[in-house]
Amino acid sequence: MSGVGTGHDVRAVADAVLYEGYLLYPYRATAGKNQSRWQFGVLGPPGAAEAGVGEESGMSVQCVLDSDAGAVGVTLRFLHLQARTLECPGPHGEWVPVDRLSSGDREWISWDEASECEIELGSWTLTELMSGIELPFEVPAGVETELVLESDGRQLGRIVRTQWALSGHVEIQAVQDTHSVLSIGVRNTTAQNTTVVEGVDKRSAPAYSMLGAHLILECDTASFISLFSVDDSQTLIQNRCYPVLAGVENPELPGRSSTVLASPIILYDFPEIAEQSEGALFDSTEIDEILTLRILTMTDDEKVEARATDPKAAAIIDRCEGLAPEGLADLHGVLRDPQVGQRDSSNLIPEVPDGADWWTPEADTSVSPRTDAVMIGGVRVAGGSTVRLHPSRRADAQDLFFDGRIAHVATIHEDVDGDIHVGVTLIDDPAADLHNWYGRYLYFAPDEVEPVSAVEEQGYREENGS
């Protein structure tokens, strides 16, 4: 996922978490990958995990904030399963369950949808939270019906949407020291003291579960502290969710925020939704462009079945079909100027700060292999430069054939060990354009290449007829 700014944007990231895995391509109920759903943040009914038919009933999180922080607000969000069943009129006026209803090019099938639940638990000062707070909550059961009519107004059948009651319990406790530690535990207590969930199996357990459960914590000031900058963060306990800073990062207050997202999906601080994304596809492990192209290749019958599966699937297909060429082009990627920001005019490979591990964001200083440069013999060499090859320290049998050949530089790379590699294509290679197109280069160390002038290149071309 890639951007959050205002509170609204925080909700956009939270919604991506909420609906991750809700329904996957090809968005049809008959697809095998859609037979097992609700993979993230599931709080099952008590006893379901022990019986092997559902998920654990609780999750908990601990985060750090300044001891002089203002009021802290806590919001719990999750999806509530909504079973959609179909019925048609029987011979004696009764309603008869059916698996499918059809009218013209429209279809409806029985399916498990979900509705969003958001519970604002309240707001308290740290002093109030030090004594501990326990909050029970209830989500009522419900049944809604919707008539399905033929184009001429005749009654074809009806859709019945059913939800089962849920109940839960939240515990909040603050411990004050140099910094304060805020602990929050959420438990699904549905039917804990009754026999309602006796006989619940893997298929029915989600109806009594809280799906995609996560927390949004908000403070009056930027008082939450990133766990990546807290020395004792290893002593904190996170169970089935992890707290990350959210919102807009203030460069004057690094590692601080007024908002925390406690997510069942591991994220880094300040997660974002890419501005090029046209909307949710419920699968953040996929590239939007590839998934959109797959959707556009679906047959008309496949699209009809997907639309019949879920209104949200119908919305995805409609959005992809209506995507303008420029919108599809936006999904292909973003071109960024490597000279913007901290880069100097020489555009040499940026140095990794001392003590920063290569896999951390601090080590990513906007490298750009096609425009980064390296100094060789006092000459700046980058993409577009011309060099003569002198394979030496790592030369193999094939490399020796390239000795003395002239090549164009395509990329400059630095690996995790700090070694620099110059990617080139031979100027007299008939397949050079093809290699450039799909990024297949020959790689040499800086001391294996010699910068040459345009005059030398022209002389080489004339001599070799290239």
C-alpha positions in Angstrom: 0.0 0.0 0.0 1.1 3.4 -0.5 -0.7 7.4 1.5 -2.1 9.0 4.2 -2.4 12.6 5.1 -5.5 13.8 6.8 -7.8 11.7 9.1 -9.8 10.8 6.0 -6.6 9.3 4.4 -6.0 7.3 7.6 -9.4 5.8 7.1 -8.5 4.9 3.5 -5.6 2.8 4.7 -7.8 1.3 7.5 -10.4 0.4 4.9 -7.7 -1.3 2.8 -6.9 -3.4 5.9 -10.6 -4.0 6.6 -11.3 -5.4 3.1 -8.0 -7.1 2.4 -9.0 -10.6 1.1 -12.7 -9.8 1.1 -13.1 -11.2 -2.4 -10.3 -12.1 -4.8 -9.9 -12.1 -8.6 -11.8 -13.5 -10.5 -14.3 -12.2 -8.0 -16.7 -15.2 -8.5 -18.2 -17.3 -5.7 -17.2 -20.5 -7.6 -13.5 -19.6 -7.6 -11.5 -21.8 -5.2 -9.7 -18.9 -3.6 -13.1 -17.4 -2.6 -14.2 -20.6 -0.8 -12.1 -19.7 2.2 -12.3 -16.0 3.2 -11.7 -13.6 6.1 -8.0 -14.3 6.5 -7.0 -11.2 8.5 -8.0 -9.8 11.9 -10.6 -12.4 12.6 -11.8 -12.5 16.3 -13.8 -15.8 16.5 -16.4 -16.7 19.1 -15.1 -18.2 22.4 -14.1 -21.8 22.0 -13.9 -21.8 18.2 -10.1 -21.8 18.1 -9.9 -24.6 20.7 -12.4 -26.6 18.7 -10.5 -26.1 15.5 -13.4 -24.4 13.7 -12.5 -20.7 14.0 -9.9 -18.1 15.0 -8.9 -17.0 18.5 -11.3 -14.6 20.2 -8.9 -11.9 21.2 -6.2 -9.5 20.1 -4.1 -6.9 22.1 -1.7 -4.1 21.4 0.7 -1.9 23.3 2.0 1.4 22.2 4.1 4.2 23.6 3.2 7.9 24.0 4.4 10.9 25.9 3.4 11.1 29.5 2.0 14.6 29.0 -0.2 13.5 26.1 -3.7 14.8 25.9 -6.9 12.8 25.6 -6.7 9.5 23.8 -9.6 8.3 21.7 -10.1 4.7 20.7 -12.2 3.4 17.8 -12.7 -0.3 17.0 -13.6 -1.3 13.4 -14.5 -4.7 11.8 -16.7 -6.3 9.3 -19.9 -8.1 10.4 -20.8 -11.1 8.2 -24.2 -10.8 6.4 -25.6 -13.9 4.9 -27.5 -13.2 1.7 -30.0 -15.9 0.8 -32.5 -16.0 -2.1 -36.1 -17.0 -2.1 -38.8 -17.3 -4.7 -42.6 -17.6 -4.3 -43.9 -21.1 -3.8 -47.1 -22.6 -5.1 -49.0 -21.8 -1.9 -47.7 -18.3 -1.3 -44.8 -19.4 0.8 -41.2 -18.4 0.2 -38.9 -21.2 -1.1 -35.1 -21.0 -0.7 -33.2 -21.1 -4.1 -29.5 -20.8 -5.0 -29.9 -18.5 -7.9 -32.3 -15.9 -9.4 -32.1 -14.7 -13.0 -33.8 -12.0 -15.0 -32.5 -11.1 -18.4 -28.7 -10.5 -18.2 -28.9 -10.0 -14.4 -28.3 -12.8 -11.8 -28.3 -13.1 -8.1 -26.8 -15.9 -6.0 -26.6 -16.8 -2.3 -23.4 -15.4 -0.8 -21.9 -14.1 2.4 -21.6 -10.3 2.3 -20.4 -8.1 5.1 -21.3 -4.7 6.6 -18.9 -2.3 8.3 -19.1 -1.8 12.1 -17.4 1.1 13.7 -17.5 1.5 17.5 -16.2 4.7 19.0 -15.3 3.5 22.5 -14.6 6.9 24.0 -11.8 9.4 24.8 -9.9 9.6 28.1 -6.9 11.3 29.7 -3.9 9.2 30.7 -4.7 9.8 34.3 -8.2 8.2 33.8 -6.6 5.3 31.9 -4.1 4.5 34.6 -6.9 3.1 36.7 -8.0 0.9 33.8 -11.3 0.9 31.8 -13.5 -2.0 30.8 -16.0 -1.6 28.1 -18.6 -4.2 26.9 -20.3 -3.6 23.5 -23.1 -5.2 21.6 -23.8 -5.5 17.8 -27.5 -6.5 17.3 -28.8 -9.2 15.0 -30.8 -8.1 12.0 -32.8 -9.3 9.0 -33.5 -7.3 5.9 -35.5 -8.2 2.8 -35.3 -6.8 -0.7 -37.8 -7.7 -3.4 -36.4 -8.7 -6.8 -38.6 -7.7 -9.7 -38.8 -8.6 -13.4 -38.4 -5.8 -16.0 -42.2 -5.7 -16.3 -42.6 -5.3 -12.5 -43.6 -8.9 -11.7 -42.1 -10.3 -8.5 -39.3 -12.7 -9.3 -38.2 -13.4 -5.7 -36.5 -11.7 -2.8 -33.1 -11.3 -1.1 -32.9 -11.9 2.6 -29.9 -10.6 4.4 -29.3 -12.0 7.9 -26.8 -11.0 10.6 -26.3 -12.7 14.0 -25.7 -10.7 17.2 -22.2 -10.1 18.4 -20.8 -9.0 21.7 -17.4 -8.0 22.8 -15.3 -6.6 25.6 -12.4 -4.0 25.5 -9.9 -3.4 28.2 -7.7 -0.2 28.2 -4.9 0.4 30.7 -2.1 3.0 30.8 1.1 2.8 32.8 3.0 6.0 33.3 6.8 6.4 33.4 9.3 8.4 31.4 7.0 7.5 28.5 3.5 6.0 29.0 2.6 2.6 27.7 -1.0 2.2 26.5 -2.4 -1.4 26.5 -5.6 -2.3 24.7 -7.2 -5.8 24.6 -10.2 -6.7 22.5 -12.2 -9.9 23.0 -15.1 -11.4 21.2 -17.5 -12.6 23.9 -20.4 -13.7 21.6 -22.5 -16.3 23.3 -19.8 -16.9 25.9 -22.2 -18.1 28.5 -24.8 -19.7 26.3 -25.2 -22.6 24.1 -25.7 -20.6 20.9 -22.3 -21.4 19.4 -22.5 -25.1 20.3 -22.4 -26.9 17.0 -20.8 -24.1 15.1 -18.5 -25.4 12.3 -15.9 -23.8 10.1 -18.6 -22.7 7.7 -20.8 -20.9 10.3 -18.1 -19.6 12.6 -17.5 -16.4 10.6 -21.1 -15.4 11.3 -20.2 -15.0 15.0 -16.8 -13.4 14.3 -15.4 -9.9 14.0 -13.7 -9.8 10.7 -10.7 -7.6 9.7 -10.7 -6.1 13.3 -8.4 -3.2 13.9 -8.1 -0.1 16.1 -7.6 3.6 15.4 -6.1 5.5 18.3 -6.1 9.3 18.2 -4.5 11.9 20.5 -4.9 15.6 20.8 -1.2 16.1 20.0 1.5 14.3 18.2 2.3 12.2 21.3 2.4 8.6 19.9 6.0 7.5 19.5 7.2 5.1 16.8 8.1 1.7 18.1 11.0 1.7 15.7 12.6 4.5 17.8 11.8 3.2 21.3 14.7 1.3 23.0 12.4 -0.9 25.1 10.0 -1.7 22.3 11.1 -5.4 22.5 9.5 -5.6 25.9 6.1 -4.6 24.6 3.6 -7.4 23.7 1.6 -7.4 20.5 -0.9 -10.1 19.9 -2.4 -10.6 16.4 -2.0 -6.9 15.5 0.8 -4.3 15.4 0.7 -0.5 16.0 2.1 1.9 13.4 2.1 5.6 13.2 -0.5 7.0 10.7 -1.4 10.3 9.3 1.0 12.9 7.9 4.5 12.7 9.1 5.7 16.1 10.4 9.4 16.5 9.4 9.9 18.6 12.5 8.6 15.8 14.7 10.2 12.6 13.2 8.9 9.4 14.7 5.8 11.1 16.2 2.1 11.2 15.3 -1.3 12.0 16.7 -2.7 8.8 15.2 -1.9 5.1 15.5 -3.3 2.3 13.4 -3.2 -1.1 15.2 -3.4 -3.4 12.2 -3.7 -7.2 11.8 -1.5 -6.8 8.7 2.1 -5.8 9.3 2.7 -2.3 8.0 5.5 0.3 8.4 4.9 3.7 9.9 2.8 6.1 7.9 1.4 3.7 5.4 -0.2 5.2 2.3 -2.6 4.4 -0.5 -1.0 5.2 -3.9 -2.6 8.2 -5.4 -2.6 6.4 -8.8 -4.9 3.7 -7.4 -8.4 4.1 -8.8 -10.0 2.1 -6.0 -9.9 -1.0 -3.9 -9.2 -4.4 -5.5 -9.1 -6.3 -2.1 -5.7 -7.8 -2.9 -2.8 -5.6 -2.0 -0.3 -8.4 -2.8 -1.2 -7.8 -6.5 -0.1 -4.9 -8.7 -3.2 -2.8 -9.6 -2.2 -2.6 -13.3 -1.9 -6.4 -13.7 -5.1 -7.1 -11.8 -7.0 -4.4 -13.8 -5.8 -6.0 -17.1 -6.9 -9.4 -15.9 -10.4 -8.1 -15.1 -10.6 -6.5 -18.6 -9.9 -10.0 -20.1 -12.8 -11.6 -18.4 -15.6 -12.9 -20.6 -19.0 -11.4 -20.5 -20.4 -14.5 -18.8 -17.6 -14.3 -16.2 -18.4 -10.7 -15.5 -22.1 -11.5 -15.1 -21.2 -14.2 -12.5 -18.9 -11.9 -10.6 -21.5 -9.1 -10.5 -24.0 -11.7 -9.2 -21.5 -12.7 -6.5 -21.2 -9.3 -4.7 -22.1 -5.7 -5.3 -18.5 -4.7 -4.5 -17.3 -7.1 -7.2 -19.7 -5.4 -9.6 -18.3 -2.0 -8.7 -14.8 -3.2 -9.4 -15.7 -4.5 -12.8 -17.6 -1.3 -13.7 -14.7 0.8 -12.5 -12.2 -1.1 -14.6 -14.3 -1.1 -17.7 -14.8 2.6 -17.4 -11.1 3.3 -16.8 -9.8 6.0 -19.3 -6.5 5.3 -21.1 -4.7 7.9 -19.0 -6.0 6.2 -15.9 -4.6 2.9 -17.0 -1.3 4.5 -17.9 -1.1 6.0 -14.4 -1.1 2.4 -13.0 2.0 1.6 -14.9 4.2 3.6 -12.5 5.5 7.0 -11.6 8.5 8.8 -13.0 10.4 10.7 -10.3 13.2 13.2 -10.8 16.2 11.9 -8.8 17.6 15.5 -8.6 14.6 16.7 -6.6 15.3 16.8 -2.9 18.5 15.8 -1.3 20.4 14.8 -4.4 23.2 17.1 -5.6 23.9 18.1 -9.2 26.4 15.3 -9.8 23.8 12.6 -9.2 26.4 10.2 -7.8 25.0 7.1 -6.1 23.7 8.3 -2.8 25.6 7.2 0.3 23.8 5.0 2.9 24.0 6.8 6.3 26.4 5.2 8.8 24.8 2.5 10.9 21.7 2.2 8.6 21.0 -1.4 7.5 20.5 -1.8 3.8 16.9 -3.0 4.2 15.7 0.0 6.1 13.9 3.1 4.6 16.8 5.2 5.8 19.1 3.4 3.4 16.7 4.1 0.5 17.9 7.6 -0.5 16.1 7.7 -3.9 18.5 5.6 -5.9 17.9 5.6 -9.6 20.1 3.2 -11.6 19.4 4.8 -14.9 20.4 8.3 -13.8 22.8 7.7 -10.9 26.5 8.1 -11.7 30.0 7.0 -10.6 33.3 8.7 -11.0 35.8 6.7 -13.1 39.2 8.3 -13.7 37.9 11.7 -12.8 35.0 11.3 -15.4 31.4 11.1 -14.4 29.9 7.9 -15.9 26.1 7.4 -15.9 23.3 6.1 -18.2 24.1 7.2 -21.7 27.9 7.4 -21.2 30.2 5.5 -23.6 33.0 3.2 -22.2 35.6 0.7 -23.4 35.5 -2.7 -21.6 38.6 -4.2 -19.9 37.4 -7.4 -18.1 39.8 -8.3 -15.3 39.1 -9.3 -11.8 36.0 -11.3 -12.3 36.4 -12.1 -16.0 35.1 -15.5 -17.2 35.5 -17.0 -20.7 32.6 -15.0 -22.1 33.8 -11.7 -20.6 37.2 -12.1 -22.3 35.5 -11.8 -25.7 34.4 -8.3 -24.7 37.9 -7.0 -24.1 38.4 -3.7 -26.0 34.8 -3.5 -27.1 32.9 -0.2 -26.7 29.6 -0.1 -24.9 26.9 2.2 -23.8 26.2 2.5 -20.1 22.5 1.8 -19.2 22.5 1.6 -15.4 24.7 2.1 -12.3 24.0 -0.2 -9.3 25.3 -0.6 -5.8 24.7 -3.9 -4.1 24.2 -4.5 -0.3 27.9 -5.1 0.1 28.7 -1.7 -1.3 30.1 -3.0 -4.6 29.3 -0.9 -7.7 28.2 -2.5 -11.0 28.1 -0.8 -14.3 25.4 -2.2 -16.6 26.1 -1.9 -20.4 25.1 -2.9 -23.8 27.6 -3.3 -26.7 27.2 -0.7 -29.4 27.8 -3.2 -32.2 25.4 -5.8 -30.7 22.4 -6.1 -33.1 20.2 -7.0 -30.1 21.2 -3.9 -28.1 17.8 -2.3 -28.4 16.1 -5.5 -27.3 18.4 -5.8 -24.3 17.6 -2.2 -23.3 13.9 -2.8 -23.7 13.7 -5.7 -21.2 16.7 -4.7 -19.1 19.2 -7.4 -19.9 22.7 -6.0 -19.5 26.3 -7.0 -19.1 27.8 -6.0 -15.7 31.3 -4.8 -15.0 33.1 -3.2 -12.1 34.1 0.5 -12.4 37.8 -0.5 -12.7 36.9 -2.7 -15.7 35.5 0.1 -17.8 37.3 3.1 -19.3 35.3 6.3 -20.3 35.8 7.2 -24.0 35.0 10.3 -26.0 32.4 10.7 -28.7 35.3 10.9 -31.2 36.7 7.6 -30.1 33.2 6.0 -30.3 32.8 7.3 -33.9 36.2 5.9 -34.9 35.3 2.6 -33.4 32.0 2.5 -35.3 33.8 3.3 -38.6 36.4 0.7 -38.0 33.9 -2.0 -37.1 31.2 -1.0 -39.5 28.6 -0.6 -36.8 
